[in-house]
């Protein structure tokens, strides 16, 4: 969920700089840079309300929006460092 209104979106992976890509955000929902992103528990692996990160970029498409999120946890960077040092 994104922001105070808990706007839904679907996590679609990570880009090269470590930001998370979230797609399929309804075009009629207001999303702002700096909004907090939390887990929804809809996918079951995480409980509701775990902080995922902060919105850093917004792209408005014809019918949806997509955002980039700076993750709160550094686990993705640690994993990348391990893979690069193999």
CNS distance restraints for C-alpha pairs under 8 A (distance, minus, plus):
assign (resid   1 and name CA) (resid   6 and name CA) 4.59 0.50 0.50
assign (resid   1 and name CA) (resid   7 and name CA) 5.15 0.50 0.50
assign (resid   1 and name CA) (resid   8 and name CA) 4.86 0.50 0.50
assign (resid   1 and name CA) (resid   9 and name CA) 6.56 0.50 0.50
assign (resid   1 and name CA) (resid  37 and name CA) 5.58 0.50 0.50
assign (resid   1 and name CA) (resid  38 and name CA) 5.26 0.50 0.50
assign (resid   1 and name CA) (resid  39 and name CA) 6.06 0.50 0.50
assign (resid   1 and name CA) (resid  40 and name CA) 5.73 0.50 0.50
assign (resid   2 and name CA) (resid   6 and name CA) 4.90 0.50 0.50
assign (resid   2 and name CA) (resid   7 and name CA) 4.80 0.50 0.50
assign (resid   2 and name CA) (resid   8 and name CA) 6.40 0.50 0.50
assign (resid   2 and name CA) (resid   9 and name CA) 7.54 0.50 0.50
assign (resid   2 and name CA) (resid  31 and name CA) 7.16 0.50 0.50
assign (resid   2 and name CA) (resid  35 and name CA) 6.52 0.50 0.50
assign (resid   2 and name CA) (resid  36 and name CA) 6.03 0.50 0.50
assign (resid   2 and name CA) (resid  37 and name CA) 4.52 0.50 0.50
assign (resid   2 and name CA) (resid  38 and name CA) 6.58 0.50 0.50
assign (resid   3 and name CA) (resid   7 and name CA) 6.56 0.50 0.50
assign (resid   3 and name CA) (resid  31 and name CA) 6.80 0.50 0.50
assign (resid   3 and name CA) (resid  32 and name CA) 7.72 0.50 0.50
assign (resid   3 and name CA) (resid  35 and name CA) 4.78 0.50 0.50
assign (resid   3 and name CA) (resid  36 and name CA) 5.27 0.50 0.50
assign (resid   3 and name CA) (resid  37 and name CA) 6.24 0.50 0.50
assign (resid   4 and name CA) (resid  35 and name CA) 7.66 0.50 0.50
assign (resid   4 and name CA) (resid  36 and name CA) 7.93 0.50 0.50
assign (resid   7 and name CA) (resid  25 and name CA) 7.25 0.50 0.50
assign (resid   7 and name CA) (resid  26 and name CA) 7.93 0.50 0.50
assign (resid   7 and name CA) (resid  29 and name CA) 6.68 0.50 0.50
assign (resid   7 and name CA) (resid  31 and name CA) 7.74 0.50 0.50
assign (resid   8 and name CA) (resid  25 and name CA) 6.06 0.50 0.50
assign (resid   8 and name CA) (resid  26 and name CA) 7.64 0.50 0.50
assign (resid   9 and name CA) (resid  22 and name CA) 5.96 0.50 0.50
assign (resid   9 and name CA) (resid  23 and name CA) 5.72 0.50 0.50
assign (resid   9 and name CA) (resid  24 and name CA) 5.44 0.50 0.50
assign (resid   9 and name CA) (resid  25 and name CA) 4.70 0.50 0.50
assign (resid   9 and name CA) (resid  26 and name CA) 7.83 0.50 0.50
assign (resid  10 and name CA) (resid  22 and name CA) 5.29 0.50 0.50
assign (resid  10 and name CA) (resid  23 and name CA) 5.28 0.50 0.50
assign (resid  10 and name CA) (resid  24 and name CA) 6.11 0.50 0.50
assign (resid  10 and name CA) (resid  25 and name CA) 7.47 0.50 0.50
assign (resid  11 and name CA) (resid  20 and name CA) 7.16 0.50 0.50
assign (resid  11 and name CA) (resid  21 and name CA) 5.92 0.50 0.50
assign (resid  11 and name CA) (resid  22 and name CA) 4.29 0.50 0.50
assign (resid  11 and name CA) (resid  23 and name CA) 6.35 0.50 0.50
assign (resid  12 and name CA) (resid  20 and name CA) 7.47 0.50 0.50
assign (resid  12 and name CA) (resid  21 and name CA) 5.39 0.50 0.50
assign (resid  12 and name CA) (resid  22 and name CA) 5.51 0.50 0.50
assign (resid  12 and name CA) (resid  23 and name CA) 6.43 0.50 0.50
assign (resid  13 and name CA) (resid  20 and name CA) 5.88 0.50 0.50
assign (resid  13 and name CA) (resid  21 and name CA) 5.56 0.50 0.50
assign (resid  13 and name CA) (resid  22 and name CA) 7.60 0.50 0.50
assign (resid  14 and name CA) (resid  18 and name CA) 5.85 0.50 0.50
assign (resid  14 and name CA) (resid  19 and name CA) 5.57 0.50 0.50
assign (resid  14 and name CA) (resid  20 and name CA) 4.40 0.50 0.50
assign (resid  14 and name CA) (resid  21 and name CA) 5.69 0.50 0.50
assign (resid  15 and name CA) (resid  19 and name CA) 5.61 0.50 0.50
assign (resid  15 and name CA) (resid  20 and name CA) 6.43 0.50 0.50
assign (resid  15 and name CA) (resid  21 and name CA) 6.92 0.50 0.50
assign (resid  18 and name CA) (resid  70 and name CA) 7.44 0.50 0.50
assign (resid  18 and name CA) (resid  71 and name CA) 7.76 0.50 0.50
assign (resid  18 and name CA) (resid  76 and name CA) 6.78 0.50 0.50
assign (resid  18 and name CA) (resid  77 and name CA) 6.80 0.50 0.50
assign (resid  19 and name CA) (resid  68 and name CA) 5.90 0.50 0.50
assign (resid  19 and name CA) (resid  69 and name CA) 5.34 0.50 0.50
assign (resid  19 and name CA) (resid  70 and name CA) 5.01 0.50 0.50
assign (resid  19 and name CA) (resid  71 and name CA) 6.45 0.50 0.50
assign (resid  20 and name CA) (resid  68 and name CA) 5.53 0.50 0.50
assign (resid  20 and name CA) (resid  69 and name CA) 4.99 0.50 0.50
assign (resid  20 and name CA) (resid  70 and name CA) 6.58 0.50 0.50
assign (resid  20 and name CA) (resid  71 and name CA) 6.81 0.50 0.50
assign (resid  21 and name CA) (resid  66 and name CA) 7.18 0.50 0.50
assign (resid  21 and name CA) (resid  67 and name CA) 5.95 0.50 0.50
assign (resid  21 and name CA) (resid  68 and name CA) 4.89 0.50 0.50
assign (resid  21 and name CA) (resid  69 and name CA) 6.54 0.50 0.50
assign (resid  22 and name CA) (resid  66 and name CA) 5.55 0.50 0.50
assign (resid  22 and name CA) (resid  67 and name CA) 5.31 0.50 0.50
assign (resid  22 and name CA) (resid  68 and name CA) 6.41 0.50 0.50
assign (resid  22 and name CA) (resid  69 and name CA) 7.61 0.50 0.50
assign (resid  23 and name CA) (resid  64 and name CA) 7.66 0.50 0.50
assign (resid  23 and name CA) (resid  65 and name CA) 6.44 0.50 0.50
assign (resid  23 and name CA) (resid  66 and name CA) 4.35 0.50 0.50
assign (resid  23 and name CA) (resid  67 and name CA) 6.64 0.50 0.50
assign (resid  24 and name CA) (resid  64 and name CA) 5.45 0.50 0.50
assign (resid  24 and name CA) (resid  65 and name CA) 6.10 0.50 0.50
assign (resid  24 and name CA) (resid  66 and name CA) 6.34 0.50 0.50
assign (resid  25 and name CA) (resid  29 and name CA) 7.47 0.50 0.50
assign (resid  25 and name CA) (resid  64 and name CA) 5.38 0.50 0.50
assign (resid  25 and name CA) (resid  65 and name CA) 4.91 0.50 0.50
assign (resid  25 and name CA) (resid  66 and name CA) 6.08 0.50 0.50
assign (resid  26 and name CA) (resid  63 and name CA) 7.22 0.50 0.50
assign (resid  26 and name CA) (resid  64 and name CA) 5.04 0.50 0.50
assign (resid  26 and name CA) (resid  65 and name CA) 6.33 0.50 0.50
assign (resid  27 and name CA) (resid  60 and name CA) 7.32 0.50 0.50
assign (resid  27 and name CA) (resid  61 and name CA) 7.86 0.50 0.50
assign (resid  27 and name CA) (resid  62 and name CA) 7.96 0.50 0.50
assign (resid  27 and name CA) (resid  63 and name CA) 5.75 0.50 0.50
assign (resid  27 and name CA) (resid  64 and name CA) 4.57 0.50 0.50
assign (resid  27 and name CA) (resid  65 and name CA) 5.66 0.50 0.50
assign (resid  31 and name CA) (resid  35 and name CA) 7.10 0.50 0.50
assign (resid  31 and name CA) (resid  58 and name CA) 7.78 0.50 0.50
assign (resid  32 and name CA) (resid  55 and name CA) 7.10 0.50 0.50
assign (resid  32 and name CA) (resid  58 and name CA) 7.56 0.50 0.50
assign (resid  33 and name CA) (resid  54 and name CA) 7.63 0.50 0.50
assign (resid  33 and name CA) (resid  55 and name CA) 4.98 0.50 0.50
assign (resid  33 and name CA) (resid  56 and name CA) 5.29 0.50 0.50
assign (resid  33 and name CA) (resid  57 and name CA) 6.20 0.50 0.50
assign (resid  33 and name CA) (resid  58 and name CA) 7.14 0.50 0.50
assign (resid  34 and name CA) (resid  54 and name CA) 5.53 0.50 0.50
assign (resid  34 and name CA) (resid  55 and name CA) 5.08 0.50 0.50
assign (resid  34 and name CA) (resid  56 and name CA) 6.38 0.50 0.50
assign (resid  35 and name CA) (resid  54 and name CA) 5.65 0.50 0.50
assign (resid  35 and name CA) (resid  55 and name CA) 5.39 0.50 0.50
assign (resid  36 and name CA) (resid  51 and name CA) 7.27 0.50 0.50
assign (resid  36 and name CA) (resid  52 and name CA) 7.62 0.50 0.50
assign (resid  36 and name CA) (resid  53 and name CA) 5.93 0.50 0.50
assign (resid  36 and name CA) (resid  54 and name CA) 4.70 0.50 0.50
assign (resid  36 and name CA) (resid  55 and name CA) 6.52 0.50 0.50
assign (resid  37 and name CA) (resid  51 and name CA) 6.10 0.50 0.50
assign (resid  37 and name CA) (resid  52 and name CA) 5.37 0.50 0.50
assign (resid  37 and name CA) (resid  53 and name CA) 5.33 0.50 0.50
assign (resid  37 and name CA) (resid  54 and name CA) 5.90 0.50 0.50
assign (resid  37 and name CA) (resid  55 and name CA) 7.14 0.50 0.50
assign (resid  37 and name CA) (resid  69 and name CA) 7.77 0.50 0.50
assign (resid  38 and name CA) (resid  48 and name CA) 7.49 0.50 0.50
assign (resid  38 and name CA) (resid  49 and name CA) 5.18 0.50 0.50
assign (resid  38 and name CA) (resid  50 and name CA) 5.26 0.50 0.50
assign (resid  38 and name CA) (resid  51 and name CA) 4.40 0.50 0.50
assign (resid  38 and name CA) (resid  52 and name CA) 5.07 0.50 0.50
assign (resid  38 and name CA) (resid  53 and name CA) 7.20 0.50 0.50
assign (resid  39 and name CA) (resid  46 and name CA) 6.75 0.50 0.50
assign (resid  39 and name CA) (resid  47 and name CA) 6.91 0.50 0.50
assign (resid  39 and name CA) (resid  48 and name CA) 5.33 0.50 0.50
assign (resid  39 and name CA) (resid  49 and name CA) 5.17 0.50 0.50
assign (resid  39 and name CA) (resid  50 and name CA) 5.24 0.50 0.50
assign (resid  39 and name CA) (resid  51 and name CA) 6.57 0.50 0.50
assign (resid  39 and name CA) (resid  52 and name CA) 6.58 0.50 0.50
assign (resid  40 and name CA) (resid  46 and name CA) 7.93 0.50 0.50
assign (resid  40 and name CA) (resid  47 and name CA) 7.22 0.50 0.50
assign (resid  40 and name CA) (resid  48 and name CA) 4.87 0.50 0.50
assign (resid  40 and name CA) (resid  49 and name CA) 6.45 0.50 0.50
assign (resid  41 and name CA) (resid  45 and name CA) 6.98 0.50 0.50
assign (resid  41 and name CA) (resid  46 and name CA) 5.54 0.50 0.50
assign (resid  41 and name CA) (resid  47 and name CA) 4.94 0.50 0.50
assign (resid  41 and name CA) (resid  48 and name CA) 4.65 0.50 0.50
assign (resid  41 and name CA) (resid  49 and name CA) 7.84 0.50 0.50
assign (resid  46 and name CA) (resid  50 and name CA) 7.39 0.50 0.50
assign (resid  51 and name CA) (resid  72 and name CA) 6.86 0.50 0.50
assign (resid  52 and name CA) (resid  71 and name CA) 5.68 0.50 0.50
assign (resid  52 and name CA) (resid  72 and name CA) 5.63 0.50 0.50
assign (resid  52 and name CA) (resid  73 and name CA) 7.42 0.50 0.50
assign (resid  53 and name CA) (resid  69 and name CA) 5.81 0.50 0.50
assign (resid  53 and name CA) (resid  70 and name CA) 5.33 0.50 0.50
assign (resid  53 and name CA) (resid  71 and name CA) 4.20 0.50 0.50
assign (resid  53 and name CA) (resid  72 and name CA) 4.48 0.50 0.50
assign (resid  53 and name CA) (resid  73 and name CA) 7.75 0.50 0.50
assign (resid  54 and name CA) (resid  69 and name CA) 5.23 0.50 0.50
assign (resid  54 and name CA) (resid  70 and name CA) 5.34 0.50 0.50
assign (resid  54 and name CA) (resid  71 and name CA) 6.73 0.50 0.50
assign (resid  54 and name CA) (resid  72 and name CA) 7.38 0.50 0.50
assign (resid  55 and name CA) (resid  67 and name CA) 6.62 0.50 0.50
assign (resid  55 and name CA) (resid  68 and name CA) 5.87 0.50 0.50
assign (resid  55 and name CA) (resid  69 and name CA) 4.44 0.50 0.50
assign (resid  55 and name CA) (resid  70 and name CA) 6.47 0.50 0.50
assign (resid  56 and name CA) (resid  67 and name CA) 7.37 0.50 0.50
assign (resid  56 and name CA) (resid  68 and name CA) 5.62 0.50 0.50
assign (resid  56 and name CA) (resid  69 and name CA) 5.52 0.50 0.50
assign (resid  56 and name CA) (resid  70 and name CA) 6.42 0.50 0.50
assign (resid  57 and name CA) (resid  67 and name CA) 5.45 0.50 0.50
assign (resid  57 and name CA) (resid  68 and name CA) 5.06 0.50 0.50
assign (resid  57 and name CA) (resid  69 and name CA) 7.23 0.50 0.50
assign (resid  58 and name CA) (resid  65 and name CA) 7.05 0.50 0.50
assign (resid  58 and name CA) (resid  66 and name CA) 5.96 0.50 0.50
assign (resid  58 and name CA) (resid  67 and name CA) 4.49 0.50 0.50
assign (resid  58 and name CA) (resid  68 and name CA) 6.63 0.50 0.50
assign (resid  59 and name CA) (resid  65 and name CA) 5.66 0.50 0.50
assign (resid  59 and name CA) (resid  66 and name CA) 5.26 0.50 0.50
assign (resid  59 and name CA) (resid  67 and name CA) 6.13 0.50 0.50
assign (resid  60 and name CA) (resid  64 and name CA) 6.44 0.50 0.50
assign (resid  60 and name CA) (resid  65 and name CA) 4.46 0.50 0.50
assign (resid  60 and name CA) (resid  66 and name CA) 6.56 0.50 0.50
assign (resid  61 and name CA) (resid  65 and name CA) 5.51 0.50 0.50
assign (resid  61 and name CA) (resid  66 and name CA) 7.70 0.50 0.50
assign (resid  74 and name CA) (resid  78 and name CA) 6.43 0.50 0.50
assign (resid  75 and name CA) (resid  79 and name CA) 6.16 0.50 0.50
assign (resid  76 and name CA) (resid  80 and name CA) 6.20 0.50 0.50
assign (resid  77 and name CA) (resid  81 and name CA) 6.18 0.50 0.50
assign (resid  78 and name CA) (resid  82 and name CA) 6.36 0.50 0.50
assign (resid  79 and name CA) (resid  83 and name CA) 6.29 0.50 0.50
assign (resid  80 and name CA) (resid  84 and name CA) 6.09 0.50 0.50
assign (resid  81 and name CA) (resid  85 and name CA) 6.18 0.50 0.50
assign (resid  82 and name CA) (resid  86 and name CA) 6.62 0.50 0.50
